Amino acid sequence: MENVLSKVTPLREGEANYRSPPHNLEAEQALLAAILVNNNAYHKVSEFLRPEHFAQPVHGRIFAAIEKLIERGQLANPVTLGNLFDQDGALAEIGGAQYLVRLAASVVTVINAQDYGRTIHDCFLRRQLILIGEETVNDAYAFDLERNAPQQIETAEQHLFDLATSGQFEGGFKPFTDSMRDAVLMAEAAFKRSGKTTGVASGFTDLDTLLGGLHASDLIVLAGRPSMGKTALATNIGFHAARNFRLKAGSEPRGEAEDGAVVGFFSLEMSSEQLATRILAEESGVPSHQIRQGKVSSPDFDKFVQASQRLSSVPFYIDDTPALTIAGLRTRARRLKRQQGLGLVIVDYLQLLRGSSDNGGFENRVQEISDITRGLKALAKELNVPVLALSQLSRAVESREDKRPMLSDLRESGSIEQDADVVMFVFREEYYLMRAMPTQRPEESSEKFNDRLDKHRQRCEEVYGLAEVHVAKQRHGPIGKVTLRFEGNTTKFENYISDDRLPDAHF
């Protein structure tokens, strides 16, 4: 077959050595020929191949015209394409419509059409890699006050990941039998686990019963007002998953987990040291404020050191970069999954993230939050891990008599409720009661005031150390309320066992 570039003059001896970008014109011609002879060959490559993937622009224009006709339900062959390409100056230089005829006449087989398409796409990826490399070099040489070196690295990683996922051969429709088999395997894995969960266990029995664990590809939003214990609960869940991480038997490193998860914790509010102090306080039983202030007795310090030694090998990774963009977060999560494996992402908290636009190109904060929540949901699906994102609630909660949160209290955007698969609220009535001690009204008698004060104290005693987790939305199951016990000194949540669930005493 006549080569399109046959008229290119070869380099003379002594001229500079020139490397042509990766291309395979024979594969491009063979694919086009196969499609012209049998249009069914087009459907073997249409999912991942685009006109711009061809190294020879004329071949890309031929493929685009074929694509247009086939998508319209028309036949694409040298006859139907002839009139169009007789008027195409670029094609006229290599023979016009006669070139299409020669292509169709030279076809050997249509069986290898998909292999030809993959070869073309592979060459395209290599050419794009060269462009990314050139852009990265040029950006590194250019001094830009707005973009420092770490930001340039993130941009390069983003370009590389976008390139890696373009035209993936995976995905598309799956037969129902395959989906059903995956569902059965997931249920079998849950049956074998001690917690009987299909997802990553939270470590809280009643919450796992209600949710079935934290499911892969789900965006779980944990919201609450300040001082309700959002970070503490998320840390408890994440650390429980990391401590119980166990690979499947025979699985390679970074392979599938049989239980627990490798955890990536993005702490935009607290430093990694503060977060580690909380975890050590929970594990050792030494109050965190005493650890920070150095007011620790010798026995307690020994507990503290022993706890740190026990936890040193736990796969719990903290990134405390402030004002992180959603694009930067995705890049770092992908990197962690590639290097260490990843089974759970925690973000504390989503209002501290920045949108994907570097120039703040959002009309308002609501649009930016919408961009962030869509990005977190996309990350959950892309990495096939649960993403637990913490969220603040609006001050509307404080103006109500009953301060238990509702979905309408989610701050700044309804997209949080829309994009999330699960929405949970953490609420501690004790916090509000301790800050609202009754005062005697001018017209109130001492007897009535004392009665009201006694009732308030009684209620404080009833809810002391208790926290409520309200599951207000769940795509996969019911909503409901779970009661937990909260230890403020060590910021630790624990399973709550009510009196009616205690075992009978034996004498």
N, C-alpha and C positions, 0 to 999 in steps of 0.2 A: 504494500500500500504506500502511496506517495506520502512522504512526511511533510507536514505543514511547514516545518522550519528548514526544509532542504535547501532553501535559497540563502540561508545565513552563511556568510563567509567565515571559514574557520580561522582561528588565530594563526598568525605567522610566527615563525620561530623568533624568539627574542622579545616578543611582546609580553606584557604583564600577564601573569597567570590569573585567569578569570574563572570562578566557580559559578556555574549556572544553578539557579535554585532547583530544588528537587521537583521533578516532573516525570510523567510517563505518558507520552503522547500516544504510544501504541495502545495502552490500556484505555485511554479516552476514546480513541477511534473504534476499538473493539466493542466498548460498551454502547456507543451510539449506534454502531452497526447492528448489534443484537436487538436494541430497542426498535430500530426502524423495521427490522424483519418481523419481530414479534413484540407487540406493545406490552405483553404481560411481563417482559423483562424489566420494564420501568418500575413496576410495583415492588420488585426485589430490592431496589435502591432508593426509592422515593422517600423513605422515612429518614434517611440520614444524609443523602446527597443533594446538594444545591448547585445552581449554575455557577456561582462564584467559586466553587471548589475546583473547577477545571483550570489547569495551568494555561491552556490556549483559550483566550477570550472568545474566539469564534466558536469553539466547541461548547463553551458555556452558553452562548446565544442559541445554538442549535438545541441544546438540552432544555433551555427555557421555553423555546417554541414547542418542543415535543411535550413538555410538561403542561403547557397551556391547553394544547389540543386534547390530550388524554384526560385532563381534569374536566374538560367540557363534555367528555363522552364521545369524542370524535377520534377517527383513525389518524395516526401520525405515521406517514411514510414519505418517500421522496416526492410522490405526486402531490399530496396535500400540503407539503411544505415548500414545493417548488416555486410557486408564485411569490410567496413571501420572501424567499431568499434570492430570487432573481433581482429584487430591488435592494438587496443588502450589499452595500459597497465593499464591506470587509470580506464577505464570502465570495464576491465576484472575483477578487484577486486570486483565489485558489480554485476557480472553476465554477462558481455559482452553484446552481441546482445540480449540475453534473457531479459535483463533489459528493452530494448526498447519495446519488445513484451508485457511485464507486464504493462508498461506505457500505451500503446495503449489499452490494454484490460480493464484497470481500468477507462477509461474515462466515465464521467457521462454526460457531456454536453459541447458543443462548444460555447454555447451562451454567457457564461461568460468569454470568452478568454480575452477580453479587460480589464475586471476588474482584472483578474489574473495578466495581464501585468502591470497594474498600481500599484498593490500591490507590485510586484517585484521591480518596479522602485522606489517606495516610500521607501522601505527598503534600496535600494542602496543609495538613497539620504541621508538617516539617517547615513549610514556607512561613507559616504563621509564627512558629517558634523563632525563626530567624528574625522576623520583624519585631517580636517582643524583645529579643535580645538586643537588637539595635536601639529600640526605644529606651530600654533600661539603661544602656550605656550612655545614651544622649542625656537622659534625665539626670543620671549621676554626675555627669560633667557640668550640667547647668546648675547654677546656684540660685535657688528659689527660697525666699524667706517663708513663703506660705506652705511649703512642703519639705519637711525634713527627711532625713535618710530612712527612719523607720516607716514613715508614711509611703515613701517610694517603694520600700520592700513590700508593704501590704498591697500596693497597687500592682506590682509585678506578680505577686502571688495570686491576686484576684484574676489578672489576665490569664495566668497559667491555668487556674482552675476552670475558668470559663472555656478555655480552649479544650481542656481535658474532657469536659462534659458536653461539648458540642458534637452533635452527630453520634451520640452513643448508640451502640447496637442493642443495648439492653432496653427493657421497658416495653411499652405497647400493651396490647391486649394479652391476657393470660387465659387459657382454658379454665372453666370453672372447676374442673377436676384438680388442677394444680392449686388453685386458691383453697379448695376444700381440704386438700392434703396439708397445706400450710396451717390451716386452722386446727386440724386434728393434731398436728405436731406441737402447736402452741399449747393446746389443751393438755396434751400428754406431759409437756414440760412443766406446766402448772401443777399437774397431779403429783409429779415427782418432788416438787419443792415442798419444803416444810411449811411455807406460808400459804400454799395453794393459790398463788397469784400468777396471772399471765404476764404481768409486767414486773418492773423493778419494785421490790417491796419497800414500803416506807418505814417499816419497823413498828408501826402502830396497828395493833390487831384490828380494831374496829374500822379504822380508816381503810386498811387493805381489804377488809370484807366488803366495804361499800364501793371502793374503786376497782378492786382486783389488781392493785399495784399501779405504778406509773407506766403507761403503755408506750411502746416505741412509736415514733412519728407523731405523738400528741404534744400539743402546747397546753401546759397546765399553769394557770394563773393563781397565785396565792396572794390575796390582797388583805389589807388591814390598815387601820390608822396607826400612827407612830406609837411605839411602846407596847404594841399588842403581842409582839414576839414573832414577827414574820421571819426575820433573819435567823432567829434561834430555831424555829421549826424547820426552815429550809436546811439549815446546817445539820440538824439532827437527822433529817431524812437522808441528806447526801452522805453523811458520814456512816450511817447505818448501811447504806448501799455499798460504800467503798470497803468497809470493814468485812462485809460478808462476800466480797467478790471472790468468785471461784470459776476458773475456766472449765469448759466441758472436757471430759476425759478424752485424751488424744488430740485435743485442739492445739493449734499452733499459738505462739504468743500473739497477742492482739486479736485472738480469735473470739468465737462466740462464748458468752458467759453462761454458766449453768445457774449461777445465783449471784446476786449483787451486781455491781457495776463499777467500772472506772469512771470517776466523777471529775468533771471540769466545772469549777466554781468561779464565775465572774463577779468579783466583789467591787462594785463601782462606788460604794459608800464607805466601807471599812477597809483598812489595810490588811494585808495578809497576816501580819503579826497579831492584830486584834482578833481576827477570825481564828487563828491558831490558838490564841489564849482562851477563847470561848470553848473550843473543842477540848482543850486540855483540862479546863475547869469541869466540864461535863464528865470527862473520863476519870479524873482524879477525885472529884467531889470537893475540891478546894474552891471557895468562892472566887469568881473571876476578878472582882474589884480588889480583893486582897492580893492576888497575884500581880496585878498591875501596880499596886502601891508598895509591893515588897513586904507586906505585913503577913508573912507566912512563917509558921513555926517550923522547927526542924523536922518533925514527923510529917507535916504537910508537904514540906519541900521534897522529902523523899518520895511521897506519893506522886508528886508532880513530875519528878524525874523518871520514876518508873512508868508512869503513864506515857510520857514522851517516847520512851524506849519501845513500848508496846505498839505505839502508833506510827513509828518511823517508816514502816514498810507499807502503809496503807496507800492504795492508789487514789489519792485525793489531791487534785491539782488546783491551785488558786492563781487567778490572774486579777491583780488589783489595779490595773491601768484605769485612771479616771477619764471620764468623758469619752469613752470608747464609742466608735461608730458601729452601726449594725453590720456594715461591711467588714470592719476590722474584727468584730466578734466572730463572724462566720469564718474568716480566714484562720483565726487562732484555733477555733474549734475543729476545723478540718485538719489543721496541722497536728493537734493533739490526737485526733483519731488515727491519723496516719502513723504517728510515732509511738503512741502508747496504747491505742485502742480507746474507745469512748463508749460509755453506756448511759450516761446521764449528764445533762447540761443544766446548771443552775445560774440564774441571772438575778443579781441583787443590786438595784432593781431597775425595771424597764424605763421609768421616767428619767433616769440618769443617762440612758443611752442617747446617742445622737443619730439622726436619720442618715440615709445613704448619700444625701447631697452634701458635698464638701462645702458648698457656698451658701448653705442654709436656704436652698431654693424652695422652701415651703411657704405657702401663704399664711399658715397659722400652725399652732402647736398641735392641733387635732390631726392635721394631715401628716405631720411628722410622726406622731404616735402611731397612726395607722400604718405608715411605712415600716415602723419598727416591729409592730406585731405581725405584719405580713412576713417580714424577714425572719422572725423567730419561728413562725409556723413553717416557712419554707425550709429553714435549717433542720427542724425536727424531722421533716419528711426526707430531706436530702441525706442526712446522716443516719436515719432510721433509729433515732434515740428520743426518749422523752426530754422535753425542754421545760423546766420548772422556772417560771419567771415571776418574781415578786412585783407587786404593784401597790402604789399608794392609793388611798381613797380620798374623796373630796371632803371638805369640812362640813358638808350637809349633814353628816352623821352626828356631829356635835350639837346641832340645833334640835334634834329629836329627843323626845323623852326616852323612847326605846332606842338605844344606840347600836343595836345589832345591825350590821351592814346589809345592804341589798345590792342587786346587780346595777341599779341606777346610780349607785354611789361610786362606781368605777371612774377614776379621774381622767378627764380630758378627752376621752374618746370612747364611742360606742363600739369601735372596731375591736377593742380588747375582748368584750363579750362575744362579738361575732367570730373572731378568729380563734379564740380559745376552745379547746375540746373539753376542758374541765376548768371551772372557776370555783375557788375555795376562799372562804373568809375566815380569818382567825380573830376571835373576840374573847376578851377577858373582862367580865363584869366587875371583878374585884378592883381593877384599875380605876374605873369610874366611881365606884362606891367609896373608895378610900380618899378620893379627891372631892367628894360631895357630902361631907359630914353635915348633918342638919344643924341649923342655928335656930334659936328661939325667935318666933315672930312677935312683934309688939303686942298684938291682941291675943296671943296664945298663952294659955295657962301653963304653969310649970308641970302640972300633971300630964297634960296632953303632949307637951314637948318631950317629957321623959319617956312617955309611951312610944312616941315616934322615934326617939333616939334608940330605945331598946330594940324596936323592930329593925332599924337600920343596922345595928350591931349584929343582930341575929342573922340578917341577910349576908352581912360581911363574912360571918363565920361559915355560913352555908357554902359560899362560893370561893372561900379562901383556897388559893393554890389550884383553882380549876380554870380550864380554858375550853372554849368551844371552837370546833372547826365545822363551818357550815359549807357543805357542798351544794352550791346554788345552781350549778349547771354541770351536766355530764352527758356527753353524746352517747356513751356506751352503756349507761345504766341509770339507776335511780339517784335522786338527790336526797339529802338528809343531813342530820347533825351528829357529830361525834364529840364526845367529851374526853379531854385529856387532862393529865395532871401537870402543872407547871411549877418548877422550882426556880425562883427568880435569881437566887444567889449564884447558881451554876448555869443559868439559862438553859435548863434541860426540860424537855417535855417527856412524859412517860405515859404508858397505858394507864387508864383510869378503871378501877374495879369498884363498882358500886356495892353497897351493903347487901343488896339482894342477890349479887353474883358471888359473894364470898362463900367458900365451902363451909359446911356445917362443922362446928367444933366437936372434937371427940374428947371425952373425959375418961 
